[in-house]
């Protein structure tokens, strides 16, 4: 399915969802209007007779009678509809996100940079600065929680952008606390060839146990 | 020339001011209220990086201050008292310096000796995101990350208004 079809499909689904929302929003108002309406005159005597015969001591309805269950069933149906709509909204949102990504960062120009960290005994990450072709594209400060998430195996997408086909240079500066709590700043560079497809690069922070120092590498995922 | 346009303008201004209690500037601040607070991550005086969105689920008071703004000193002292009382109830107070002179801002913050974190904006992005026009400025962010209250400047009695709003947000 091409972009045009997908956009039309998303718009149609959005429209249907909006209509459904309007109907559900109007349902309580209609129900209230129906409740306030005067009882039908023709059915009233018969209904009164049934109620009187079923509950002669003045009780309105006995337990287990079908009448009180009816609103509960209505609510259940309404709840199911609402849940279904919530799911539709999530699906629609996902489709819109994918579409936005594809439109803003088409595969032929897309460059994504990720950060990962292994062990981290010799380095506590504080910030990463990225430069592509000598132009700063990102400066990211890490909170303690984010650094911890990286240490637990998380991989962060730090940058997503567009680059034209050809040779490019990526320089990453890492700052933080090195061994013995000392301020630490290191850089890593890679020259990569951007082809027709998307380019994925990974900034890897690892521990070099033999030297008791952290090591910073940039991996090109071809 | 008649004075009618001026009179109408004044009346309209008064009406706008009356319609937004607790909001000092009618132009910039109301556009923030009801919207999600722009996220930021800044370095604190202790060297830690703090991100606003990580306090989601708590009521956050953010005070933007500058050393050269006379009311900042008074307001920071008042906020320190509020923080001392309400941090146990889940209130988070963050002071954000928008001072360009980082060294002097550090000195000022150290002299104030407040008990809540002081952050330093070195990029001036905060001023753009929060439409800062006048200092100090204080906003209250609810548990879902939405700006619910804003106040520009500081005068006697403003801390009472903060307390009322904080209590209301903590109860939600």
Interface residues (C-beta under 8 A of the other chain):
Chain A: X126 X127 X141 X142 X143 X144 X145 X146
Chain B: X41 X42 X43 X48 X49 X50 X51 X54
